[in-house]
Amino acid sequence: MKLNYFKVTPKIINFKTHKLSRIFKQSGTKSAWGLDINECFIRVVKIIQVSNELLIDNISIIEIPQLKTETNISQSTHIKEAVQTFFTRYCIHKDDKVVVSVPGQSVLSRFISIPPVEKKQVKGIVSYEARQQIPFDLKDIVWDYQQLTEKTTNLNSIEIGLFASKRATLEQLLVNISPLESKLYAIQAAPLAIYNLVCFDQQIIGLTVIINSETDNTDLIIIDGQHFWLRSIPASQVDADLVKEIQRSMEYYKSLLKEAAHFQTILLMGSKFKELDNVKCITDAFACEVKIFKALHNLKLSGDVDSAFFNENILHFAPAFGLALQGIGLGRIKINLLPQELIRIAEIAKKKPYALASLGCLALSFMFQYSGLYTGTIHLQNSEAHYQKVLQNIKELEGNYKHAEALAQTSKAELGLISSIDSSRFIWPEVLDKLLSLIPNNVSLGDIQSFWIDEDAVVLSGQTLPGEAQPKKATTPTKPDATKKLLLMGIKGESLEPGMRFIEEHVLKPIQNLTLFDQKVAAFKNVEIVPVRLARWRTKMARGTA
């Protein structure tokens, strides 16, 4: 199959070293394997990103034994064994990406121009064009596309690249590399992988043609500033016939240009150009400068790579370098011919840990919510039990109160009888005790008389009872509605002291200041000293008798 002419507007044609630091900071640490597979060999390259550098961490060749022509055994058997050798020989980490090549002649390309529509509308238009442009049933092929030019105000169309390969060819490749299926990131056409490497690492000046010649075919990549063109030539020898095909391709490309152009450089790579005679054949046939791919500018060797082996075999590894760069995420062309069902499986596998983590978080959330609800429920149940207990206690207290109230009603008569007992009975003992404590030693008492009378019934004639003092109203612990009473007392005594002053100081004043029941107010209303003489007193009794 031939790869037709198309134009692209690469965002980056020549990577500058000073731009790499910014690229690495954006992309983070990554590692990828590029496997360039054909019927004779597997060329392996591993690129890792360390800090702000890209390092070639592994470069090797796994030979595939060639079958004799008389045998009927499929060469796929040896390819499977070589892939298994790679898988067991090298440690492929969980996050490593593996990108595998498919020969350029196995890929059909079509390039279309569509109106400058919004990005979300591109896929629908491309799907329609794929059915029109690709001469196979879409069920029998695997295809992918890439938008090659951006939508701008000065462009009337957007260029799209369509790439397709027969599903049977890819399925056979997948069978051969089945041990790598779980790690497989992409399948890429070998000439597109070479283009990715040249754009990233090589300095291209002017119109340049890249010739990659291997044992079964030769790939041409023409780079012209912002455009490039591809063609695969099924030639296994570098001879005059191949030279004629290359010259025809170069002339065809110049015929597509609107203005005259001259090729300035030819870059040679591939196993065929390890022989100096093949290099001389190209050099003699073309007038432009001929260079051999033998150095890398933006990729460095790690300490684990044999520099002698690298320098001797770098000519063969251009496709493998480009494949690994695509795995890192630095390839200009990101076409992936891996069947969509496998891409979906890989995406699901990639998202599975996050899905499991999300489910775990959701389960924890539910568990915490359930725990909170369970704790709240237990708290409510305990609160309900507590309040039920308090309510029961209140009911018991209410019952006790009602019982006590009923008992009080039943015993009301008895309580009334008890409360009716004259409370003034406590007054006289208190008064007598206090009076006796006040009398000095040289004063002797001869007689004490006392009378309880109603306050309103007392009528004095101005005379006092012989030998008695008129007392002050005494405070008694009576009921609020009880009749107010007075304790009328008369005290007769003698003093050995001849003067009245002694009696006044030691008898009269203490009695006047006497308090009862720890009260602060004097108990007697009136206290007087009466000399020994006859006194008259009357009291108005309840019946009016004197």
Secondary structure, 3 states (H helix, E strand, C coil): CCCCEECCCCCCCCCCHHHHHHHHHHHCCCEEEEEEECCCEEEEEEEEEECCEEEEEEEEEEECCCCCCCCCCCCHHHHHHHHHHHHHHCCCCCCCEEEEEECHHHCEEEEEEECCCCHHHHHHHHHHHHHHHCCCCHHHEEEEEEECCCCCCCCCCEEEEEEEEEHHHHHHHHHHCHHHHHHEEEEEEHHHHHHHHHHHHCCCCCEEEEEEECCCCEEEEEEECCEEEEEEECCCCCCHHHHHHHHHHHHHHHHHCCCCCCEEEEEEECHHHHCHHHHHHHHHHCCCEEEECCCCCCCEECCCCCHHHHHHHHHHCHHHHHHHHHHHCCCCCCCCCCCHHHHHHHHHHHHHHHHHHHHHHHHHHHHHHHHHHHHHHHHHHHHHHHHHHHHHHHHHHHHHHHHHHHHHHHCHHHHHHHHHCCHHHHHHHHHHHHHHHHCCCCEEEEEEEEEEEEHHHEECCCCCCCCCCCCCCCCCCCCCCCCCEEEEEEEEEEECCCCHHHHHHHHHHHHHCCCCCCCCCCCCCCCCCCCCCCCCCEECCCCCCC
